[in-house]
Amino acid sequence: MVYKPKGVCSMEIHVDLDGDVIKNVQFVGGCSGNTQGVARLVQGMKATDAIARLEGIHCGPRPTSCPDQLAQALKQAIAQ
């Protein structure tokens, strides 16, 4: 699935799940090193566990962040 994040620098988040396990995540745009790191760290993790860890993270004064937007993407992916 492709998620269009809001309030962050990345323009898209591509999420592939295998059941409830995160198979692959790819960010388009954003801080490359940080988004690649987050994507690799959540690979193989249960989506619900990743959501619990990432949801609510802020980026400076912004009320959201790329990890928080990934949590939102995962919520949407598991709801489908």
C-alpha positions in Angstrom: 0.0 0.0 0.0 1.0 3.6 -0.5 0.4 6.2 2.2 0.5 9.9 1.7 1.9 11.4 5.0 0.8 14.7 6.4 3.0 17.4 8.1 6.4 15.8 7.4 9.0 16.1 4.7 8.5 12.6 3.2 6.0 12.5 0.3 5.0 8.8 0.4 5.4 5.7 2.6 5.2 2.3 0.9 4.3 -0.5 3.3 4.2 -4.3 2.6 2.7 -6.6 5.2 2.8 -10.3 5.4 -0.3 -10.9 7.5 0.4 -8.7 10.6 4.2 -8.7 10.1 6.0 -5.8 8.4 7.7 -7.2 5.3 9.1 -3.9 3.8 8.8 -0.2 4.3 10.2 2.5 2.0 9.9 6.3 2.5 10.0 8.6 -0.5 11.6 11.9 0.5 12.4 12.9 4.1 15.7 12.6 5.9 17.2 9.6 4.0 19.3 8.2 6.8 16.6 8.5 9.5 13.9 7.0 7.3 16.1 4.2 6.1 17.0 3.4 9.7 13.3 3.4 10.8 12.3 1.2 7.9 15.0 -1.4 8.6 14.3 -1.4 12.3 10.6 -2.2 11.9 11.2 -4.9 9.2 10.0 -8.3 10.6 8.1 -6.6 13.5 4.4 -7.1 14.1 2.6 -4.0 12.9 0.8 -3.5 16.2 4.2 -3.5 18.1 5.6 -0.9 15.6 2.6 1.3 16.0 2.9 1.2 19.8 6.5 2.3 19.6 6.3 4.9 16.9 2.9 6.6 17.4 3.1 10.1 19.0 6.8 10.8 18.2 7.2 14.5 17.3 9.8 16.1 15.0 10.9 19.4 16.6 7.9 21.7 17.0 5.8 19.6 14.6 3.0 17.5 16.1 4.0 14.5 14.0 7.1 12.9 12.5 8.0 10.3 9.9 7.9 7.5 12.5 4.5 8.8 13.7 3.3 8.9 10.1 4.6 5.3 9.6 2.4 4.3 12.5 -0.6 5.9 10.8 0.3 4.1 7.6 0.5 0.8 9.4 -2.9 1.4 11.1 -4.4 2.0 7.6 -2.7 -1.1 6.2 -3.9 -3.4 8.9 -7.5 -2.0 8.6 -7.6 -3.0 4.9 
